[in-house]
Amino acid sequence: MDAATIDAAMPTGPVSGSAAADRIAAALGAPNVSGLKTVVSAFVVRQFVDCGLLIDLSATPETTLHHPGQVEEVCRREDLADLPQGRRVPGHGLLLRRRHRYHARGRTRRE
C-alpha cells in the first residue's frame, strides 16, 4: 500500500506512538502529565501493535504511526483498563504479562 492510499483513508494525519499513548491514558482517566511518570507509554502502544490491536503505519523501527480512528477505537474498548495489566485479548495473544513478571522479580533490562 502506498502513502497516498493511506493518506486518503485518514481524515487527518497519522498519530505517533507517544500521542497514541497520551490518548489511551486520557481514555483511562489518568492522562500522561509531562514531568511525571507516564501512565501509558509508547512501549505499551508497541505491545498493542504486537497483539494486533493497532497497526503500525511507519516504515521505520524507531517510531510507530497509527490511524487516528483505530486509536480512538482502542480507547473506546470496555476492557481497556485490563489490557496493560497482562490480560489476554481474544485472538490477539499476551500483552504485558512477560514484562510484569520480569520486573516483579526486581530485574532490569541490563541484567
C-alpha positions in Angstrom: 0.0 0.0 0.0 1.4 3.4 -0.9 1.5 6.5 1.1 -1.2 8.3 -1.0 -3.7 5.4 -0.3 -3.0 5.6 3.4 -3.4 9.4 3.4 -6.7 9.2 1.5 -8.1 6.8 4.1 -7.4 9.1 7.1 -9.3 12.3 7.8 -6.1 13.7 9.5 -2.5 12.6 9.5 -1.3 9.5 11.4 -0.9 9.6 15.2 2.6 9.0 16.7 3.1 6.2 19.3 3.6 8.8 22.0 0.4 10.7 21.0 -1.5 7.4 20.9 -0.2 6.6 24.4 -1.4 10.0 25.6 -4.9 9.4 24.1 -5.1 5.9 25.7 -4.0 7.3 29.1 -6.7 10.0 28.8 -9.3 7.4 28.0 -8.3 5.6 31.1 -9.0 8.7 33.1 -5.3 9.2 34.1 -3.7 11.4 31.5 0.0 11.4 31.0 1.5 14.6 32.5 4.8 16.0 31.4 7.4 15.6 34.0 5.6 12.8 35.9 5.8 9.1 35.5 3.7 8.1 32.4 0.6 6.1 32.8 0.7 4.6 29.3 4.0 4.7 27.4 4.9 4.3 23.7 6.1 0.8 24.8 2.5 -0.2 25.7 1.4 1.1 22.3 4.0 -1.2 20.7 2.6 -4.1 22.7 -0.8 -3.2 21.3 0.7 -3.4 17.8 2.3 -6.8 18.6 -1.1 -8.1 19.7 -2.9 -6.8 16.6 -4.9 -4.1 18.4 -3.2 -1.3 16.5 -1.4 -1.3 13.1 1.9 0.4 12.7 1.9 2.5 9.6 5.5 3.6 10.0 8.3 2.3 7.8 10.9 2.8 10.5 11.5 0.6 13.5 12.3 3.6 15.8 8.8 5.1 15.8 5.3 4.0 15.3 2.5 5.8 13.4 -1.2 4.8 13.8 -4.5 5.6 12.1 -6.3 8.1 14.4 -9.6 6.2 14.1 -8.0 3.0 15.1 -6.5 4.6 18.2 -10.0 6.0 19.1 -11.5 2.6 18.6 -9.0 1.1 21.1 -9.8 4.0 23.5 -13.5 3.0 23.5 -12.9 -0.6 24.5 -14.7 -1.5 27.7 -11.7 -3.7 28.7 -9.1 -1.0 28.0 -8.1 -0.8 31.7 -7.3 -4.5 31.8 -5.1 -4.6 28.6 -1.9 -3.1 30.0 -2.1 -5.4 33.0 -1.1 -8.6 31.1 -4.5 -9.9 30.2 -5.2 -11.9 27.1 -7.2 -10.2 24.4 -9.2 -12.9 22.5 -7.4 -13.6 19.3 -4.5 -11.3 20.0 -2.3 -13.1 22.4 -0.4 -12.0 25.5 0.1 -8.3 26.2 2.4 -7.5 29.0 2.5 -10.5 31.3 6.1 -11.3 30.5 7.2 -7.7 31.2 5.4 -7.6 34.5 6.8 -11.0 35.7 10.3 -9.8 34.7 10.1 -6.6 36.6 8.3 -8.2 39.6 11.5 -10.3 40.1 13.4 -7.0 40.6 15.3 -7.4 37.3 16.2 -4.7 34.9 17.0 -4.9 31.2 20.7 -4.8 31.9 20.8 -7.9 33.9 
